[in-house]
Amino acid sequence: MTQPPPPPPNQPPQQPQQGGFGPPQPPQDTPPQDAVPKDAAPQDAAPQPPAPDLTKAPEPGYGYPQAPRPGQAPQEPQPPQAPAQAAQHSQAPQPPQTPPPPAPSGPPQQPQPGYGYPQAPGQPAPPAAAGYGYPAQPGTPAPSAYGQPQQPGPYGQPTPPYGQQPGYGYPGQPGQPGYPTAPAGYGYPGQPTMPMHPQAGGPGQGPGAGKKFNAQVAIIVGAVVAIALIIGGGVWYAKSSDGGKKEEAGPAGPTGGGGDTGGTGGTGGTSAGGKEKVPADPASDVLFKIPMPVIKKDDSVGVKGSWLTDKAYVKTGVSEITGYDLDKGTKLWSVPLPGPVCEASRFATDDYRTAVTFQASAAETASCDQVAAIDLVAGKQLWKKTVNSGDYPISFNNVTVSANTVALGSTNGGAAFDIDSGKVLWSPKPADTCYDAGYGGGPKLVAVRKCGAYDNPELHIQTIDPVSGKVISEYKLATGIDYASVVSSDPLVVAADVGDSAGDGSGISDFFSIDNKTGKLRTRISVPGDQYAADCEGITRIEACTGLAVGNDRIYVPTEEHDGTGEYSRTNEVVAFDLATGKQTGQRADAGDGYTIYPLRMDGSNLIAYKRPPYDKGGQVVSIAGGSFKETKLLENPATEAVHDLETSMSPEYSEVLFSQGRLFMSEVYADDGSLSSGDPQYLAVAYGAGS
C-alpha cells in the first residue's frame, strides 16, 4: 500500500510592502468609461465621469458595491497565510496498516488529507473537508457535490457584500430590471436549479458557517433533490458550440499549440484544435529527477521559476538558473546569481528570453532589488539592473514579460526595461500620486495601478503600450477592493475578492471580464469560494494565479472537491464561463472518481489539464476539446508506490507544473534542508515522459 501525504508547512512570507509613488502615466491618458456593454444591464452604481479624476474622492466602478460594510472600514490585509483549511487539520487521517510518508521538500506544503486513502473506522474526522480524494469517514457529513450551495440562497450564490444588490453574474429577482438572467447552476441549462439543502458550516465557509443543520429538513429536501436528479439526469450539461480559436500564451513561454488538426485519442498524430501529440500509448515513466540543492540547516530558499524551450527544461535553483536536457536531465548550461531568485516571469519572448528578480547576496537582510534578463536558449544573462527610490534600490514584488518589455511592479511604483538592451522604458516619478503595483504580461501588458489613500485605495486596470507605457484603456474597480490579480491579459480577465467574501483565502470571489480596447466591463462572474477551487495572490504578486486557464473567450475553473460515485471516492470537475455573458457554457469535464482535475494552460482551442491521482493510481494529463469537451489522455504516470509518492509530493497548488510534447515537469518553489522529509530523498524537480 502507499503512504498518505505529509502535514502542511507554513506559507512562505510575502515581500514587505513599502509606501511610494508610481510610473509616468498621467491621469489624462485614461479613456472615459461612460457606459456598460450593450449586453449588460446598468448597475445601481453612480454613472461614471468621462475620465477618472484622481484628485477627487474615489467613485464606484461597474457592478461593484458602493460602500464598505456598515461599521467596518476597509483595511489593508496582511500577506496571505497558509490555507485555512490546512490549518484546521490537527491530525492527518491514516489509511489502514499504512506507515506515514515523507513530507514535501519545502514550504508551502499541500493541505491534507488527500489522494483517496480510506480512513480508519472510528477515527475522528478533521473539521475541514477532506482533499485530494481522501474519503470521508462513516457518519461524517460529506461536503456537497458541485452545484449544491453551502449556504442558503438562490443558485448557491452568497449574499453580495456591503448590502448592495447583486452585480453582474448574480441572479436578478423576477421582474427586477438591470440584472442578467441567473447562470445555470452547474449545468442545468436554461432552467432554475432545484434548491439544495445547506451544509453544516465550517471555518472560512462564509456567512452562516458553523450553524447547526436541521436533520429533518435534510431528509425531506434530500429526497426531493434525489427525485429531481433522477428526472433530470439526462440534462446535466448542455453541449456548447466552440468559441473563438485564439490561443492564450501559457506559463511555459511560447510552447503552446496553434490550430493544427489531426488524430484523436490514442491513435497518434495531434489532437484536433491543438499541437499536442496524442501518443499511441500514454503510459509514462520517470525521465529524470533533479536532486534538491544543499542548503543550511533550518533554512528555506526560494526557487521559483521554470520554463520550456525546444531543447531544454529550465529551472531555478539556489542562486542559479540551469537548463537541463528534456529527456535525460543532464545539465546543458547554468547561469550563476549572487543570491536567491525572488520572482520569475511566467512568460518568455518568442525566442525564449525572460526575466527574474533576485537578491544581491544570500544575506538575510538582502532584498529583491536586482533584475536580470535571461536567454533561455544560449544560457546566459543578458543584463542586470536596479531601480532606485531616492538613495535606495526598489524591492520588486512582480516581474513579467510582454513583447520585448520587462515590466516590474512594487509598492514604490512600476518600472520597465527593453529586454534586448536593458534600456529603461519608464520608472517611478516622485511627483506621481499613483503607482503601478504590478503587471500582467504575455499577449498584452496590463497594469494594476493604485491611487488614493493607503487604507482605501482605488484600483485602475490599465492596458498599456509595452514600449511607451502610455495608457490604451482603463477600467476602475469600485472603492473598497484593495487588491486585484491579472488572470489573463488577452482577453483581459481580472480576479478580486470583493468584500473579502471568498472566505477561503483564495483571493477570488469574482472575475471581471474587461474589453482591452475600450476599458469597459463586459461582464462580472461570481465564483463563490465554497463551490470553486482556484487561487490568486494579488496582495503582492499581481500575476500569481493558479488552477485557471483562459481561451476561446472563456475562463475554465475547477470546482471544489465533493463525493464521487465510489464508496471512498472524492472528485471534482472543470466548468467553463463565457467571458461575454458571464454565464456557464454548460461544458463540464469530470476528473473521475478519486482524481482532482486542475487546468494548466490552453493548447490552441483545447484545454490542457492535470489530474491528481487517488492513492492507487498514477496522475494523468488530458487534452479537453474546446467545443465538445471530449477528453483525450496524453500521459498517465505509473501507479507504483515509489513513483506515486514522488508525484503526489508535489501538489499543483504549491508547485510548478508544465506539460509539453508528451513530457510532464513538476518542480518545487521552495528548497529546504530536508528536515521534514523523514530521511527520504527530496527533489527539486521531476520529469515524466509518455511513449510515442
Salt bridges, closest charged atoms under 4 A:
ASP34 OD1 - LYS520 NZ 3.50
ASP53 OD2 - LYS56 NZ 3.81
GLU76 OE2 - LYS450 NZ 3.82
ASP242 OD2 - LYS245 NZ 2.50
GLU276 OE2 - ARG601 NH2 2.61
ASP327 OD1 - ARG663 NE 2.84
GLU343 OE2 - LYS304 NZ 3.13
GLU343 OE2 - ARG541 NE 3.12
ASP351 OD1 - ARG353 NE 3.06
ASP420 OD1 - ARG353 NH1 1.86
ASP436 OD1 - ARG449 NH1 2.81
GLU458 OE1 - HIS460 NE2 3.33
GLU474 OE1 - HIS460 ND1 3.38
ASP490 OD2 - LYS246 NZ 2.72
ASP510 OD2 - ARG524 NE 3.00
GLU537 OE1 - ARG541 NH1 3.01
ASP553 OD2 - ARG522 NH2 2.85
ASP563 OD1 - ARG570 NH1 3.12
GLU573 OE2 - HIS562 NE2 2.75
ASP590 OD1 - ARG588 NE 3.04
ASP616 OD2 - LYS617 NZ 3.94
GLU631 OE1 - LYS611 NZ 2.72
GLU636 OE1 - LYS633 NZ 3.05
ASP645 OD1 - HIS644 ND1 3.71
GLU656 OE1 - LYS315 NZ 2.96
